[in-house]
C-alpha cells in the first residue's frame, strides 16, 4: 500500500470512529464463554484449551491432535467456529492449533 493509500485509509477510519459508537454486547460474551465451558467438557482429555477476555473481546485457543479438529464430536466447537470473527488454524509440531477471536461489541451510528 502506498503512503497516500495508507493515509486515506487512516482518514476513513477516523471518520468512521467519529460517526459511530462502540457498544458492548455482553450477551455475545456470555454465549462464547458458555460454549467454551461446553467445549472443555466435550474435549476433556483430548485437547488443551484456553480462553482470554480483553477489551471487549474473547479469544479461545485449542491445541489438539489432527483428527480431533475435523471431527463432529464437539457441537460446541462447531458453534464457536461459526460464531468467530476470526479463525486461524496452523500446525504446531504434530498437533493442530486453532485460535478463535470473538468481537463482543457492535458499532452504532451516532445520531
MARLUMPA-524798 format. One record per atom (N, C-alpha, C, O, CB): atom name; residue number from 1; y, z, x. Coordinates in steps of 0.02 Angstrom, whole numbers, padded with zeros to 5 digits. Glycine has a CB too. Example, Ala and Ser with C-alpha at 12.3 -4.5 7.8 and 13.67 -1.06 7.14 Angstrom:
BEGIN
+------+-----+--------+--------+--------+
: site : pos :      v :      w :      u :
+------+-----+--------+--------+--------+
:    N :   1 : -00284 :  00390 :  00660 :
:   CA :   1 : -00225 :  00390 :  00615 :
:    C :   1 : -00165 :  00390 :  00660 :
:    O :   1 : -00166 :  00423 :  00712 :
:   CB :   1 : -00224 :  00452 :  00565 :
:    N :   2 : -00112 :  00354 :  00642 :
:   CA :   2 : -00053 :  00357 :  00684 :
:    C :   2 :  00002 :  00394 :  00645 :
:    O :   2 :  00057 :  00402 :  00670 :
:   CB :   2 : -00030 :  00286 :  00704 :
+------+-----+--------+--------+--------+
//
This chain:
BEGIN
+------+-----+--------+--------+--------+
: site : pos :      v :      w :      u :
+------+-----+--------+--------+--------+
:    N :   1 : -00059 :  00000 :  00043 :
:   CA :   1 :  00000 :  00000 :  00000 :
:    C :   1 :  00062 :  00000 :  00045 :
:    O :   1 :  00065 :  00036 :  00095 :
:   CB :   1 :  00000 :  00061 : -00049 :
:    N :   2 :  00109 : -00040 :  00027 :
:   CA :   2 :  00171 : -00044 :  00065 :
:    C :   2 :  00214 :  00018 :  00053 :
:    O :   2 :  00203 :  00056 :  00006 :
:   CB :   2 :  00210 : -00108 :  00047 :
:    N :   3 :  00262 :  00027 :  00097 :
:   CA :   3 :  00308 :  00084 :  00090 :
:    C :   3 :  00346 :  00080 :  00024 :
:    O :   3 :  00355 :  00130 : -00010 :
:   CB :   3 :  00358 :  00087 :  00149 :
:    N :   4 :  00367 :  00019 :  00006 :
:   CA :   4 :  00404 :  00010 : -00058 :
:    C :   4 :  00358 :  00024 : -00118 :
:    O :   4 :  00379 :  00055 : -00166 :
:   CB :   4 :  00431 : -00062 : -00062 :
:    N :   5 :  00296 :  00001 : -00113 :
:   CA :   5 :  00248 :  00014 : -00167 :
:    C :   5 :  00235 :  00088 : -00176 :
:    O :   5 :  00231 :  00113 : -00232 :
:   CB :   5 :  00183 : -00022 : -00153 :
:    N :   6 :  00229 :  00124 : -00120 :
:   CA :   6 :  00218 :  00196 : -00123 :
:    C :   6 :  00278 :  00231 : -00153 :
:    O :   6 :  00270 :  00275 : -00196 :
:   CB :   6 :  00204 :  00224 : -00053 :
:    N :   7 :  00338 :  00212 : -00133 :
:   CA :   7 :  00399 :  00242 : -00160 :
:    C :   7 :  00405 :  00229 : -00235 :
:    O :   7 :  00425 :  00272 : -00273 :
:   CB :   7 :  00462 :  00216 : -00123 :
:    N :   8 :  00387 :  00168 : -00256 :
:   CA :   8 :  00388 :  00151 : -00327 :
:    C :   8 :  00339 :  00195 : -00366 :
:    O :   8 :  00355 :  00220 : -00420 :
:   CB :   8 :  00372 :  00077 : -00337 :
:    N :   9 :  00279 :  00204 : -00339 :
:   CA :   9 :  00229 :  00246 : -00371 :
:    C :   9 :  00254 :  00318 : -00376 :
:    O :   9 :  00246 :  00349 : -00429 :
:   CB :   9 :  00163 :  00244 : -00332 :
:    N :  10 :  00284 :  00344 : -00324 :
:   CA :  10 :  00310 :  00412 : -00325 :
:    C :  10 :  00365 :  00420 : -00377 :
:    O :  10 :  00368 :  00471 : -00411 :
:   CB :  10 :  00336 :  00432 : -00255 :
:    N :  11 :  00409 :  00370 : -00383 :
:   CA :  11 :  00462 :  00373 : -00435 :
:    C :  11 :  00431 :  00375 : -00504 :
:    O :  11 :  00454 :  00414 : -00547 :
:   CB :  11 :  00509 :  00312 : -00428 :
:    N :  12 :  00380 :  00334 : -00516 :
:   CA :  12 :  00347 :  00333 : -00582 :
:    C :  12 :  00314 :  00400 : -00596 :
:    O :  12 :  00316 :  00424 : -00653 :
:   CB :  12 :  00295 :  00277 : -00585 :
:    N :  13 :  00284 :  00430 : -00546 :
:   CA :  13 :  00253 :  00496 : -00556 :
:    C :  13 :  00305 :  00549 : -00572 :
:    O :  13 :  00293 :  00592 : -00614 :
:   CB :  13 :  00212 :  00515 : -00494 :
:    N :  14 :  00361 :  00547 : -00538 :
:   CA :  14 :  00415 :  00595 : -00551 :
:    C :  14 :  00443 :  00586 : -00621 :
:    O :  14 :  00456 :  00635 : -00656 :
:   CB :  14 :  00471 :  00588 : -00499 :
:    N :  15 :  00451 :  00523 : -00643 :
:   CA :  15 :  00475 :  00509 : -00711 :
:    C :  15 :  00425 :  00536 : -00762 :
:    O :  15 :  00445 :  00565 : -00813 :
:   CB :  15 :  00486 :  00433 : -00721 :
:    N :  16 :  00361 :  00525 : -00750 :
:   CA :  16 :  00309 :  00549 : -00795 :
:    C :  16 :  00312 :  00626 : -00800 :
:    O :  16 :  00308 :  00653 : -00854 :
:   CB :  16 :  00239 :  00526 : -00772 :
:    N :  17 :  00318 :  00659 : -00743 :
:   CA :  17 :  00320 :  00733 : -00742 :
:    C :  17 :  00381 :  00759 : -00779 :
:    O :  17 :  00377 :  00811 : -00811 :
:   CB :  17 :  00321 :  00759 : -00669 :
:    N :  18 :  00437 :  00724 : -00775 :
:   CA :  18 :  00497 :  00746 : -00811 :
:    C :  18 :  00491 :  00735 : -00886 :
:    O :  18 :  00521 :  00771 : -00926 :
:   CB :  18 :  00559 :  00708 : -00785 :
:    N :  19 :  00451 :  00685 : -00907 :
:   CA :  19 :  00446 :  00667 : -00977 :
:    C :  19 :  00388 :  00702 : -01013 :
:    O :  19 :  00382 :  00697 : -01074 :
:   CB :  19 :  00438 :  00593 : -00984 :
:    N :  20 :  00345 :  00737 : -00975 :
:   CA :  20 :  00285 :  00768 : -01004 :
:    C :  20 :  00276 :  00839 : -00980 :
:    O :  20 :  00300 :  00858 : -00927 :
:   CB :  20 :  00223 :  00726 : -00987 :
:    N :  21 :  00241 :  00878 : -01021 :
:   CA :  21 :  00223 :  00947 : -01003 :
:    C :  21 :  00148 :  00951 : -00994 :
:    O :  21 :  00110 :  00918 : -01031 :
:   CB :  21 :  00248 :  00998 : -01058 :
:    N :  22 :  00126 :  00991 : -00946 :
:   CA :  22 :  00055 :  01003 : -00935 :
:    C :  22 :  00035 :  01062 : -00978 :
:    O :  22 :  00060 :  01118 : -00967 :
:   CB :  22 :  00039 :  01014 : -00859 :
:    N :  23 : -00009 :  01052 : -01026 :
:   CA :  23 : -00031 :  01103 : -01073 :
:    C :  23 : -00103 :  01123 : -01056 :
:    O :  23 : -00147 :  01081 : -01053 :
:   CB :  23 : -00025 :  01078 : -01146 :
:    N :  24 : -00113 :  01187 : -01046 :
:   CA :  24 : -00180 :  01214 : -01032 :
:    C :  24 : -00225 :  01206 : -01093 :
:    O :  24 : -00203 :  01214 : -01150 :
:   CB :  24 : -00176 :  01288 : -01011 :
:    N :  25 : -00289 :  01189 : -01081 :
:   CA :  25 : -00338 :  01183 : -01134 :
:    C :  25 : -00395 :  01231 : -01119 :
:    O :  25 : -00446 :  01212 : -01090 :
:   CB :  25 : -00365 :  01108 : -01141 :
:    N :  26 : -00387 :  01295 : -01139 :
:   CA :  26 : -00437 :  01346 : -01122 :
:    C :  26 : -00505 :  01332 : -01154 :
:    O :  26 : -00556 :  01354 : -01127 :
:   CB :  26 : -00413 :  01414 : -01143 :
:    N :  27 : -00507 :  01298 : -01210 :
:   CA :  27 : -00571 :  01282 : -01243 :
:    C :  27 : -00614 :  01238 : -01197 :
:    O :  27 : -00675 :  01247 : -01194 :
:   CB :  27 : -00560 :  01247 : -01311 :
:    N :  28 : -00582 :  01192 : -01163 :
:   CA :  28 : -00620 :  01148 : -01117 :
:    C :  28 : -00648 :  01189 : -01059 :
:    O :  28 : -00706 :  01179 : -01041 :
:   CB :  28 : -00574 :  01091 : -01091 :
:    N :  29 : -00609 :  01233 : -01031 :
:   CA :  29 : -00633 :  01276 : -00977 :
:    C :  29 : -00692 :  01318 : -01000 :
:    O :  29 : -00742 :  01323 : -00965 :
:   CB :  29 : -00577 :  01321 : -00950 :
:    N :  30 : -00686 :  01347 : -01060 :
:   CA :  30 : -00741 :  01388 : -01087 :
:    C :  30 : -00804 :  01346 : -01097 :
:    O :  30 : -00859 :  01369 : -01083 :
:   CB :  30 : -00720 :  01421 : -01153 :
:    N :  31 : -00796 :  01285 : -01122 :
:   CA :  31 : -00853 :  01241 : -01132 :
:    C :  31 : -00888 :  01224 : -01066 :
:    O :  31 : -00949 :  01224 : -01062 :
:   CB :  31 : -00831 :  01176 : -01168 :
:    N :  32 : -00848 :  01209 : -01015 :
:   CA :  32 : -00876 :  01193 : -00949 :
:    C :  32 : -00914 :  01253 : -00921 :
:    O :  32 : -00970 :  01246 : -00897 :
:   CB :  32 : -00820 :  01172 : -00900 :
:    N :  33 : -00884 :  01313 : -00925 :
:   CA :  33 : -00917 :  01373 : -00898 :
:    C :  33 : -00980 :  01389 : -00937 :
:    O :  33 : -01030 :  01410 : -00908 :
:   CB :  33 : -00868 :  01433 : -00899 :
:    N :  34 : -00978 :  01381 : -01003 :
:   CA :  34 : -01037 :  01393 : -01044 :
:    C :  34 : -01094 :  01345 : -01025 :
:    O :  34 : -01152 :  01366 : -01018 :
:   CB :  34 : -01019 :  01385 : -01119 :
:    N :  35 : -01078 :  01281 : -01016 :
:   CA :  35 : -01129 :  01233 : -00996 :
:    C :  35 : -01154 :  01248 : -00925 :
:    O :  35 : -01213 :  01238 : -00910 :
:   CB :  35 : -01101 :  01161 : -01000 :
:    N :  36 : -01110 :  01271 : -00882 :
:   CA :  36 : -01131 :  01289 : -00814 :
:    C :  36 : -01182 :  01346 : -00816 :
:    O :  36 : -01232 :  01344 : -00780 :
:   CB :  36 : -01069 :  01310 : -00771 :
:    N :  37 : -01171 :  01395 : -00858 :
:   CA :  37 : -01219 :  01450 : -00865 :
:    C :  37 : -01287 :  01425 : -00889 :
:    O :  37 : -01339 :  01447 : -00864 :
:   CB :  37 : -01192 :  01504 : -00914 :
:    N :  38 : -01286 :  01378 : -00937 :
:   CA :  38 : -01349 :  01348 : -00960 :
:    C :  38 : -01383 :  01309 : -00904 :
:    O :  38 : -01443 :  01312 : -00896 :
:   CB :  38 : -01336 :  01301 : -01021 :
:    N :  39 : -01342 :  01273 : -00866 :
:   CA :  39 : -01368 :  01234 : -00810 :
:    C :  39 : -01404 :  01278 : -00760 :
:    O :  39 : -01459 :  01261 : -00736 :
:   CB :  39 : -01311 :  01196 : -00775 :
:    N :  40 : -01374 :  01336 : -00744 :
:   CA :  40 : -01406 :  01382 : -00697 :
:    C :  40 : -01474 :  01405 : -00722 :
:    O :  40 : -01521 :  01411 : -00683 :
:   CB :  40 : -01361 :  01443 : -00684 :
:    N :  41 : -01480 :  01417 : -00787 :
:   CA :  41 : -01544 :  01438 : -00815 :
:    C :  41 : -01594 :  01380 : -00813 :
:    O :  41 : -01652 :  01389 : -00795 :
:   CB :  41 : -01535 :  01463 : -00887 :
:    N :  42 : -01571 :  01320 : -00833 :
:   CA :  42 : -01616 :  01262 : -00836 :
:    C :  42 : -01641 :  01241 : -00767 :
:    O :  42 : -01697 :  01217 : -00760 :
:   CB :  42 : -01580 :  01203 : -00869 :
:    N :  43 : -01600 :  01250 : -00716 :
:   CA :  43 : -01619 :  01228 : -00648 :
:    C :  43 : -01636 :  01286 : -00602 :
:    O :  43 : -01638 :  01278 : -00541 :
:   CB :  43 : -01563 :  01187 : -00618 :
:    N :  44 : -01648 :  01345 : -00630 :
:   CA :  44 : -01663 :  01404 : -00590 :
:    C :  44 : -01721 :  01390 : -00542 :
:    O :  44 : -01774 :  01366 : -00562 :
:   CB :  44 : -01681 :  01465 : -00635 :
:    N :  45 : -01710 :  01404 : -00478 :
:   CA :  45 : -01761 :  01393 : -00428 :
:    C :  45 : -01768 :  01320 : -00406 :
:    O :  45 : -01803 :  01306 : -00357 :
:   CB :  45 : -01826 :  01416 : -00453 :
:    N :  46 : -01735 :  01274 : -00439 :
:   CA :  46 : -01740 :  01203 : -00424 :
:    C :  46 : -01679 :  01176 : -00387 :
:    O :  46 : -01683 :  01126 : -00351 :
:   CB :  46 : -01750 :  01163 : -00487 :
:    N :  47 : -01622 :  01210 : -00395 :
:   CA :  47 : -01559 :  01185 : -00365 :
:    C :  47 : -01513 :  01243 : -00349 :
:    O :  47 : -01517 :  01296 : -00380 :
:   CB :  47 : -01524 :  01135 : -00413 :
:    N :  48 : -01471 :  01233 : -00299 :
:   CA :  48 : -01418 :  01280 : -00285 :
:    C :  48 : -01356 :  01256 : -00322 :
:    O :  48 : -01340 :  01197 : -00321 :
:   CB :  48 : -01404 :  01286 : -00207 :
:    N :  49 : -01322 :  01302 : -00356 :
:   CA :  49 : -01263 :  01284 : -00394 :
:    C :  49 : -01206 :  01331 : -00379 :
:    O :  49 : -01217 :  01388 : -00358 :
:   CB :  49 : -01279 :  01284 : -00470 :
:    N :  50 : -01146 :  01308 : -00390 :
:   CA :  50 : -01087 :  01349 : -00382 :
:    C :  50 : -01031 :  01323 : -00425 :
:    O :  50 : -01027 :  01263 : -00439 :
:   CB :  50 : -01065 :  01352 : -00308 :
:    N :  51 : -00987 :  01368 : -00447 :
:   CA :  51 : -00930 :  01348 : -00487 :
:    C :  51 : -00868 :  01379 : -00458 :
:    O :  51 : -00870 :  01435 : -00431 :
:   CB :  51 : -00939 :  01369 : -00562 :
:    N :  52 : -00812 :  01343 : -00463 :
:   CA :  52 : -00748 :  01369 : -00439 :
:    C :  52 : -00694 :  01348 : -00488 :
:    O :  52 : -00691 :  01290 : -00509 :
:   CB :  52 : -00732 :  01343 : -00366 :
:    N :  53 : -00652 :  01396 : -00507 :
:   CA :  53 : -00596 :  01383 : -00552 :
:    C :  53 : -00531 :  01391 : -00513 :
:    O :  53 : -00520 :  01444 : -00483 :
:   CB :  53 : -00598 :  01429 : -00615 :
:    N :  54 : -00489 :  01340 : -00515 :
:   CA :  54 : -00425 :  01343 : -00480 :
:    C :  54 : -00373 :  01304 : -00519 :
:    O :  54 : -00386 :  01247 : -00540 :
:   CB :  54 : -00431 :  01317 : -00408 :
:    N :  55 : -00315 :  01332 : -00527 :
:   CA :  55 : -00257 :  01297 : -00554 :
:    C :  55 : -00268 :  01254 : -00615 :
:    O :  55 : -00244 :  01198 : -00619 :
:   CB :  55 : -00231 :  01255 : -00502 :
:    N :  56 : -00304 :  01280 : -00663 :
:   CA :  56 : -00314 :  01242 : -00725 :
:    C :  56 : -00370 :  01192 : -00722 :
:    O :  56 : -00376 :  01149 : -00766 :
:   CB :  56 : -00251 :  01208 : -00742 :
:    N :  57 : -00411 :  01196 : -00671 :
:   CA :  57 : -00469 :  01151 : -00667 :
:    C :  57 : -00531 :  01191 : -00648 :
:    O :  57 : -00526 :  01249 : -00626 :
:   CB :  57 : -00456 :  01094 : -00616 :
:    N :  58 : -00588 :  01160 : -00656 :
:   CA :  58 : -00651 :  01190 : -00636 :
:    C :  58 : -00691 :  01139 : -00596 :
:    O :  58 : -00689 :  01079 : -00611 :
:   CB :  58 : -00692 :  01216 : -00698 :
:    N :  59 : -00726 :  01163 : -00545 :
:   CA :  59 : -00769 :  01120 : -00504 :
:    C :  59 : -00838 :  01150 : -00502 :
:    O :  59 : -00847 :  01211 : -00496 :
:   CB :  59 : -00740 :  01112 : -00432 :
:    N :  60 : -00888 :  01107 : -00506 :
:   CA :  60 : -00958 :  01128 : -00502 :
:    C :  60 : -00991 :  01088 : -00447 :
:    O :  60 : -00982 :  01027 : -00443 :
:   CB :  60 : -00995 :  01119 : -00570 :
:    N :  61 : -01029 :  01122 : -00404 :
:   CA :  61 : -01068 :  01088 : -00352 :
:    C :  61 : -01142 :  01104 : -00364 :
:    O :  61 : -01160 :  01161 : -00376 :
:   CB :  61 : -01046 :  01110 : -00280 :
:    N :  62 : -01183 :  01052 : -00359 :
:   CA :  62 : -01255 :  01058 : -00367 :
:    C :  62 : -01288 :  01027 : -00306 :
:    O :  62 : -01271 :  00971 : -00287 :
:   CB :  62 : -01280 :  01024 : -00434 :
:    N :  63 : -01334 :  01062 : -00276 :
:   CA :  63 : -01372 :  01037 : -00219 :
:    C :  63 : -01446 :  01041 : -00237 :
:    O :  63 : -01472 :  01096 : -00248 :
:   CB :  63 : -01356 :  01076 : -00153 :
:    N :  64 : -01479 :  00983 : -00240 :
:   CA :  64 : -01548 :  00983 : -00264 :
:    C :  64 : -01588 :  00927 : -00230 :
:    O :  64 : -01559 :  00882 : -00198 :
:   CB :  64 : -01550 :  00974 : -00340 :
:    N :  65 : -01654 :  00930 : -00238 :
:   CA :  65 : -01696 :  00876 : -00212 :
:    C :  65 : -01683 :  00813 : -00253 :
:    O :  65 : -01658 :  00816 : -00309 :
:   CB :  65 : -01771 :  00896 : -00214 :
:    N :  66 : -01700 :  00756 : -00224 :
:   CA :  66 : -01685 :  00691 : -00255 :
:    C :  66 : -01703 :  00685 : -00328 :
:    O :  66 : -01660 :  00669 : -00369 :
:   CB :  66 : -01720 :  00637 : -00217 :
:    N :  67 : -01765 :  00697 : -00345 :
:   CA :  67 : -01789 :  00685 : -00413 :
:    C :  67 : -01756 :  00727 : -00466 :
:    O :  67 : -01752 :  00705 : -00524 :
:   CB :  67 : -01861 :  00697 : -00416 :
:    N :  68 : -01732 :  00785 : -00449 :
:   CA :  68 : -01703 :  00829 : -00499 :
:    C :  68 : -01639 :  00801 : -00529 :
:    O :  68 : -01627 :  00809 : -00589 :
:   CB :  68 : -01689 :  00897 : -00468 :
:    N :  69 : -01598 :  00770 : -00488 :
:   CA :  69 : -01534 :  00743 : -00513 :
:    C :  69 : -01546 :  00688 : -00564 :
:    O :  69 : -01506 :  00680 : -00610 :
:   CB :  69 : -01492 :  00716 : -00454 :
:    N :  70 : -01601 :  00651 : -00558 :
:   CA :  70 : -01613 :  00595 : -00603 :
:    C :  70 : -01655 :  00615 : -00664 :
:    O :  70 : -01672 :  00572 : -00705 :
:   CB :  70 : -01648 :  00540 : -00566 :
:    N :  71 : -01673 :  00677 : -00671 :
:   CA :  71 : -01718 :  00697 : -00724 :
:    C :  71 : -01681 :  00710 : -00790 :
:    O :  71 : -01620 :  00717 : -00792 :
:   CB :  71 : -01756 :  00759 : -00704 :
:    N :  72 : -01720 :  00713 : -00843 :
:   CA :  72 : -01693 :  00728 : -00909 :
:    C :  72 : -01708 :  00800 : -00929 :
:    O :  72 : -01700 :  00819 : -00987 :
:   CB :  72 : -01722 :  00681 : -00962 :
:    N :  73 : -01729 :  00841 : -00881 :
:   CA :  73 : -01748 :  00910 : -00896 :
:    C :  73 : -01689 :  00956 : -00910 :
:    O :  73 : -01698 :  01009 : -00939 :
:   CB :  73 : -01789 :  00938 : -00840 :
:    N :  74 : -01630 :  00936 : -00889 :
:   CA :  74 : -01572 :  00979 : -00897 :
:    C :  74 : -01521 :  00947 : -00944 :
:    O :  74 : -01482 :  00904 : -00924 :
:   CB :  74 : -01539 :  00994 : -00829 :
:    N :  75 : -01522 :  00968 : -01006 :
:   CA :  75 : -01473 :  00945 : -01055 :
:    C :  75 : -01403 :  00963 : -01034 :
:    O :  75 : -01356 :  00925 : -01044 :
:   CB :  75 : -01489 :  00973 : -01125 :
:    N :  76 : -01395 :  01023 : -01006 :
:   CA :  76 : -01328 :  01045 : -00984 :
:    C :  76 : -01301 :  01000 : -00929 :
:    O :  76 : -01241 :  00984 : -00929 :
:   CB :  76 : -01331 :  01118 : -00959 :
:    N :  77 : -01343 :  00978 : -00883 :
:   CA :  77 : -01321 :  00934 : -00829 :
:    C :  77 : -01296 :  00868 : -00858 :
:    O :  77 : -01243 :  00844 : -00838 :
:   CB :  77 : -01378 :  00920 : -00779 :
:    N :  78 : -01332 :  00839 : -00904 :
:   CA :  78 : -01311 :  00776 : -00935 :
:    C :  78 : -01245 :  00784 : -00972 :
:    O :  78 : -01202 :  00740 : -00968 :
:   CB :  78 : -01365 :  00750 : -00983 :
:    N :  79 : -01236 :  00839 : -01007 :
:   CA :  79 : -01173 :  00851 : -01043 :
:    C :  79 : -01115 :  00861 : -00994 :
:    O :  79 : -01060 :  00836 : -01005 :
:   CB :  79 : -01179 :  00912 : -01089 :
:    N :  80 : -01127 :  00899 : -00940 :
:   CA :  80 : -01075 :  00909 : -00890 :
:    C :  80 : -01055 :  00843 : -00857 :
:    O :  80 : -00996 :  00831 : -00845 :
:   CB :  80 : -01098 :  00960 : -00837 :
:    N :  81 : -01104 :  00801 : -00842 :
:   CA :  81 : -01089 :  00736 : -00812 :
:    C :  81 : -01046 :  00694 : -00858 :
:    O :  81 : -01001 :  00659 : -00836 :
:   CB :  81 : -01154 :  00699 : -00794 :
:    N :  82 : -01060 :  00697 : -00923 :
:   CA :  82 : -01021 :  00659 : -00971 :
:    C :  82 : -00950 :  00686 : -00978 :
:    O :  82 : -00903 :  00648 : -00991 :
:   CB :  82 : -01055 :  00659 : -01040 :
:    N :  83 : -00942 :  00751 : -00971 :
:   CA :  83 : -00875 :  00783 : -00979 :
:    C :  83 : -00831 :  00778 : -00917 :
:    O :  83 : -00770 :  00782 : -00922 :
:   CB :  83 : -00884 :  00855 : -00997 :
:    N :  84 : -00861 :  00768 : -00859 :
:   CA :  84 : -00825 :  00772 : -00795 :
:    C :  84 : -00770 :  00719 : -00791 :
:    O :  84 : -00780 :  00662 : -00812 :
:   CB :  84 : -00873 :  00764 : -00736 :
:    N :  85 : -00713 :  00739 : -00764 :
:   CA :  85 : -00659 :  00691 : -00750 :
:    C :  85 : -00671 :  00655 : -00684 :
:    O :  85 : -00646 :  00600 : -00673 :
:   CB :  85 : -00591 :  00727 : -00748 :
:    N :  86 : -00710 :  00687 : -00640 :
:   CA :  86 : -00727 :  00657 : -00576 :
:    C :  86 : -00798 :  00678 : -00559 :
:    O :  86 : -00816 :  00737 : -00566 :
:   CB :  86 : -00676 :  00678 : -00520 :
:    N :  87 : -00838 :  00630 : -00537 :
:   CA :  87 : -00907 :  00643 : -00519 :
:    C :  87 : -00920 :  00610 : -00452 :
:    O :  87 : -00909 :  00550 : -00444 :
:   CB :  87 : -00957 :  00618 : -00574 :
:    N :  88 : -00944 :  00648 : -00404 :
:   CA :  88 : -00959 :  00622 : -00337 :
:    C :  88 : -01030 :  00643 : -00319 :
:    O :  88 : -01047 :  00702 : -00322 :
:   CB :  88 : -00907 :  00648 : -00284 :
:    N :  89 : -01070 :  00594 : -00300 :
:   CA :  89 : -01139 :  00607 : -00281 :
:    C :  89 : -01150 :  00580 : -00210 :
:    O :  89 : -01132 :  00523 : -00195 :
:   CB :  89 : -01190 :  00574 : -00331 :
:    N :  90 : -01179 :  00622 : -00167 :
:   CA :  90 : -01193 :  00599 : -00099 :
:    C :  90 : -01256 :  00633 : -00073 :
:    O :  90 : -01277 :  00685 : -00097 :
:   CB :  90 : -01134 :  00613 : -00052 :
:    N :  91 : -01286 :  00601 : -00023 :
:   CA :  91 : -01345 :  00629 :  00010 :
:    C :  91 : -01323 :  00677 :  00064 :
:    O :  91 : -01279 :  00662 :  00104 :
:   CB :  91 : -01390 :  00572 :  00039 :
:    N :  92 : -01355 :  00736 :  00065 :
:   CA :  92 : -01344 :  00786 :  00117 :
:    C :  92 : -01413 :  00803 :  00145 :
:    O :  92 : -01451 :  00841 :  00114 :
:   CB :  92 : -01306 :  00851 :  00089 :
:    N :  93 : -01429 :  00776 :  00202 :
:   CA :  93 : -01496 :  00785 :  00229 :
:    C :  93 : -01547 :  00753 :  00183 :
:    O :  93 : -01541 :  00694 :  00167 :
:   CB :  93 : -01512 :  00860 :  00239 :
:    N :  94 : -01597 :  00791 :  00162 :
:   CA :  94 : -01647 :  00764 :  00117 :
:    C :  94 : -01634 :  00785 :  00044 :
:    O :  94 : -01679 :  00784 :  00003 :
:   CB :  94 : -01717 :  00787 :  00138 :
:    N :  95 : -01572 :  00805 :  00030 :
:   CA :  95 : -01554 :  00826 : -00037 :
:    C :  95 : -01496 :  00785 : -00063 :
:    O :  95 : -01464 :  00747 : -00027 :
:   CB :  95 : -01536 :  00901 : -00038 :
:    N :  96 : -01482 :  00793 : -00127 :
:   CA :  96 : -01426 :  00760 : -00160 :
:    C :  96 : -01375 :  00814 : -00178 :
:    O :  96 : -01392 :  00865 : -00207 :
:   CB :  96 : -01449 :  00720 : -00223 :
:    N :  97 : -01312 :  00801 : -00161 :
:   CA :  97 : -01257 :  00846 : -00181 :
:    C :  97 : -01217 :  00811 : -00235 :
:    O :  97 : -01196 :  00754 : -00227 :
:   CB :  97 : -01212 :  00865 : -00119 :
:    N :  98 : -01205 :  00847 : -00289 :
:   CA :  98 : -01165 :  00821 : -00344 :
:    C :  98 : -01105 :  00868 : -00354 :
:    O :  98 : -01114 :  00928 : -00363 :
:   CB :  98 : -01206 :  00815 : -00409 :
:    N :  99 : -01046 :  00839 : -00351 :
:   CA :  99 : -00984 :  00877 : -00364 :
:    C :  99 : -00954 :  00851 : -00428 :
:    O :  99 : -00943 :  00790 : -00436 :
:   CB :  99 : -00934 :  00871 : -00304 :
:    N : 100 : -00939 :  00896 : -00474 :
:   CA : 100 : -00908 :  00878 : -00537 :
:    C : 100 : -00841 :  00915 : -00542 :
:    O : 100 : -00837 :  00974 : -00526 :
:   CB : 100 : -00954 :  00895 : -00598 :
:    N : 101 : -00789 :  00880 : -00563 :
:   CA : 101 : -00723 :  00910 : -00571 :
:    C : 101 : -00700 :  00900 : -00642 :
:    O : 101 : -00708 :  00846 : -00671 :
:   CB : 101 : -00671 :  00880 : -00520 :
:    N : 102 : -00673 :  00953 : -00671 :
:   CA : 102 : -00651 :  00953 : -00741 :
:    C : 102 : -00578 :  00973 : -00746 :
:    O : 102 : -00558 :  01026 : -00723 :
:   CB : 102 : -00695 :  01001 : -00783 :
:    N : 103 : -00539 :  00930 : -00775 :
:   CA : 103 : -00468 :  00945 : -00788 :
:    C : 103 : -00464 :  00985 : -00852 :
:    O : 103 : -00488 :  00963 : -00904 :
:   CB : 103 : -00424 :  00878 : -00793 :
:    N : 104 : -00436 :  01044 : -00849 :
:   CA : 104 : -00432 :  01089 : -00907 :
:    C : 104 : -00361 :  01092 : -00933 :
:    O : 104 : -00337 :  01146 : -00953 :
:   CB : 104 : -00457 :  01160 : -00889 :
:    N : 105 : -00328 :  01036 : -00934 :
:   CA : 105 : -00261 :  01030 : -00962 :
:    C : 105 : -00253 :  00960 : -00989 :
:    O : 105 : -00293 :  00915 : -00976 :
:   CB : 105 : -00206 :  01046 : -00909 :
:    N : 106 : -00200 :  00951 : -01028 :
:   CA : 106 : -00182 :  00884 : -01053 :
:    C : 106 : -00107 :  00877 : -01047 :
:    O : 106 : -00070 :  00925 : -01041 :
:   CB : 106 : -00206 :  00874 : -01127 :
:    N : 107 : -00085 :  00815 : -01048 :
:   CA : 107 : -00014 :  00801 : -01045 :
:    C : 107 :  00013 :  00791 : -01115 :
:    O : 107 : -00018 :  00758 : -01156 :
:   CB : 107 :  00000 :  00738 : -01001 :
:    N : 108 :  00070 :  00821 : -01129 :
:   CA : 108 :  00102 :  00814 : -01194 :
:    C : 108 :  00174 :  00790 : -01183 :
:    O : 108 :  00211 :  00819 : -01142 :
:   CB : 108 :  00101 :  00882 : -01234 :
:    N : 109 :  00192 :  00738 : -01218 :
:   CA : 109 :  00259 :  00710 : -01213 :
:    C : 109 :  00311 :  00760 : -01236 :
:    O : 109 :  00304 :  00790 : -01289 :
:   CB : 109 :  00265 :  00645 : -01254 :
:    N : 110 :  00363 :  00770 : -01195 :
:   CA : 110 :  00418 :  00814 : -01215 :
:    C : 110 :  00457 :  00782 : -01271 :
:    O : 110 :  00466 :  00722 : -01274 :
:   CB : 110 :  00464 :  00830 : -01155 :
:    N : 111 :  00480 :  00825 : -01317 :
:   CA : 111 :  00519 :  00798 : -01373 :
:    C : 111 :  00592 :  00814 : -01365 :
:    O : 111 :  00632 :  00795 : -01408 :
:   CB : 111 :  00494 :  00826 : -01440 :
+------+-----+--------+--------+--------+
//
